[in-house]
Amino acid sequence: MRYQRFARSLGQRLFHTGTGLLMGGIALGVAMPASAACQIQAIRYDYPAQRMDQALQQFAHTSGCPVEVDNTLVDNHQARALSGRFTPDAALIQLVRGSGLEVHLDNDHYRINQSDRERINDLVKTFRYRIESARDNDELSQNDARALDTQLDAIEAQSDQLITEQGFLSAAEKASYERLFAWLEGRLAPGTL
């Protein structure tokens, strides 16, 4: 399965957040080793559509795999219904799909956040400012500025759509966006305008 590589290296891990650790349905305020009961093979999940925080706690209880999450981030988010046999990574991705949240396996633990979206949006803002400045200083024509702004619109819309639909950005998608940002950097570099 496409997401199985996401969970292959799970073993005993440390999971924590500023607001708590979701493990076995309890929010804990300290870092603790994950239970050896973290089930990396496919198991049965049967969850109704529910609040995201409830679904994540239920996931931690069912799978034995804790999830690092800022509870304020998942407020007002709804998790999809989940029914079937899934590995923990695939189950977690299914829960967040459509919510705009992202599943990450970073530093050997599950995290739910919006770090890829925030990074892309920050870069888009930075490039928009640089394009506007170059246009205002007559270093960039109106047509060229419009073309670059259109490129940024596409990056913003496509990345948002992918994150929302998939629940993550793949390494290949991230690399593609990095290449586009590098191209924009080169286009706006002094001496090329």
C-alpha positions in Angstrom: 0.0 0.0 0.0 1.2 3.5 -0.8 1.2 4.6 2.8 2.8 1.5 4.4 6.3 3.0 4.1 5.0 5.7 6.4 4.7 3.3 9.3 7.5 0.8 8.7 10.0 2.2 11.2 7.6 2.6 14.1 8.8 1.1 17.3 9.2 2.7 20.7 9.2 6.5 20.2 8.8 9.7 22.1 5.7 11.8 21.4 4.8 15.1 22.9 3.2 18.5 22.3 2.8 21.7 24.1 -0.8 20.8 24.7 -0.5 17.1 25.1 0.2 13.6 23.9 -2.7 11.6 22.5 -2.3 8.1 23.7 -5.0 5.6 24.6 -7.6 8.3 24.6 -5.9 10.4 27.2 -4.1 13.8 26.7 -0.9 13.6 28.6 1.3 16.7 29.2 4.7 15.0 29.3 6.8 13.1 26.8 6.6 9.4 27.2 7.8 6.4 25.2 5.1 5.1 22.9 3.6 1.8 23.9 5.1 -1.3 22.4 1.5 -2.0 21.4 1.7 0.4 18.4 0.2 -1.8 15.7 2.1 -1.2 12.5 0.2 -3.9 10.6 -3.2 -3.4 9.2 -6.0 -3.6 11.8 -9.7 -2.9 11.7 -11.0 0.6 12.3 -14.7 1.5 12.6 -15.2 5.2 13.4 -18.2 7.4 12.7 -17.6 10.9 11.4 -16.8 12.9 14.5 -14.8 15.8 15.9 -11.1 15.5 14.9 -9.8 15.5 18.5 -12.1 12.6 19.4 -11.1 10.7 16.2 -7.4 11.2 17.0 -7.8 10.0 20.6 -9.8 7.0 19.3 -7.0 6.3 16.7 -4.3 6.4 19.5 -6.4 4.0 21.6 -7.1 1.6 18.7 -3.6 1.6 17.2 -1.5 2.2 20.3 0.3 4.8 18.3 0.4 8.3 19.8 0.0 11.4 17.7 1.6 14.8 18.3 -1.0 17.5 17.8 -1.8 21.0 18.9 -5.4 20.7 20.2 -6.1 24.3 19.1 -5.3 23.3 15.5 -7.8 20.5 15.4 -10.6 22.6 17.0 -13.5 23.0 14.5 -12.2 20.2 12.3 -14.3 17.2 11.5 -12.8 13.7 10.9 -14.2 11.5 8.2 -15.8 8.2 9.0 -13.3 5.4 8.9 -14.2 1.8 8.3 -12.0 -1.0 7.1 -8.5 -2.5 7.7 -5.7 0.0 7.6 -2.1 0.4 8.7 -1.9 3.2 11.3 -0.4 5.7 8.7 -3.1 5.0 6.2 -5.9 5.2 8.9 -4.5 8.6 10.1 -4.4 9.9 6.6 -7.9 8.8 5.9 -9.1 10.6 9.1 -7.6 14.0 8.1 -8.4 13.9 4.4 -10.6 16.8 3.4 -9.8 18.7 6.6 -6.9 20.8 5.4 -4.7 19.2 8.1 -1.5 17.3 7.3 -0.1 14.0 8.5 3.6 13.9 9.0 6.0 11.2 10.1 8.8 13.3 11.4 11.6 12.4 13.7 10.0 8.9 14.0 6.6 10.0 15.2 3.2 11.0 13.9 2.3 14.6 13.8 -0.8 16.5 12.7 -0.1 20.1 11.6 -0.1 22.4 8.7 3.6 23.0 8.3 3.8 22.4 4.5 0.9 24.7 3.8 2.3 27.4 6.1 5.8 27.1 4.4 4.3 27.4 0.9 2.0 30.3 1.9 5.0 32.1 3.5 7.1 31.7 0.4 4.2 32.8 -1.8 3.8 36.0 0.3 7.5 36.7 0.1 7.6 36.3 -3.6 4.5 38.4 -4.1 6.1 41.2 -2.1 9.3 40.9 -4.2 7.4 40.9 -7.5 5.4 44.0 -6.4 8.6 45.8 -5.4 10.3 44.9 -8.7 7.3 46.2 -10.6 7.1 49.4 -8.5 10.8 50.0 -9.1 10.4 49.4 -12.9 12.6 46.4 -12.7 9.9 44.2 -13.9 7.3 44.9 -16.6 3.5 44.7 -15.8 3.2 41.7 -18.1 6.1 39.8 -16.5 4.8 40.6 -13.0 1.3 39.4 -13.9 2.8 36.2 -15.3 4.8 35.5 -12.1 1.7 36.3 -10.0 -0.3 33.8 -12.0 2.4 31.2 -11.3 2.1 32.0 -7.6 -1.7 31.7 -7.8 -1.3 28.2 -9.3 1.2 27.1 -6.7 -1.0 28.3 -3.9 -4.2 26.7 -5.3 -2.6 23.4 -6.3 -0.8 22.9 -3.0 -3.9 23.7 -1.0 -5.9 21.3 -3.1 -3.4 18.5 -2.8 -3.0 18.9 1.0 -6.8 19.0 1.5 -7.5 16.0 -0.8 -4.5 13.8 0.3 -3.9 14.9 3.9 -0.2 15.4 3.1 2.2 16.5 0.4 4.4 13.8 -1.1 8.2 14.2 -1.3 7.9 14.5 -5.1 5.3 17.3 -4.8 7.4 19.2 -2.3 10.4 18.9 -4.6 8.4 20.2 -7.5 7.4 23.2 -5.5 11.0 23.8 -4.4 12.0 23.8 -8.0 9.3 26.3 -8.9 10.4 28.6 -6.0 14.1 28.3 -7.1 13.1 29.3 -10.6 11.2 32.3 -9.2 14.3 33.2 -7.1 16.4 33.1 -10.3 13.9 35.1 -12.2 13.9 37.8 -9.5 17.7 37.8 -8.8 19.5 41.1 -9.3 20.9 41.4 -12.8 18.2 39.2 -14.3 15.4 41.8 -14.1 
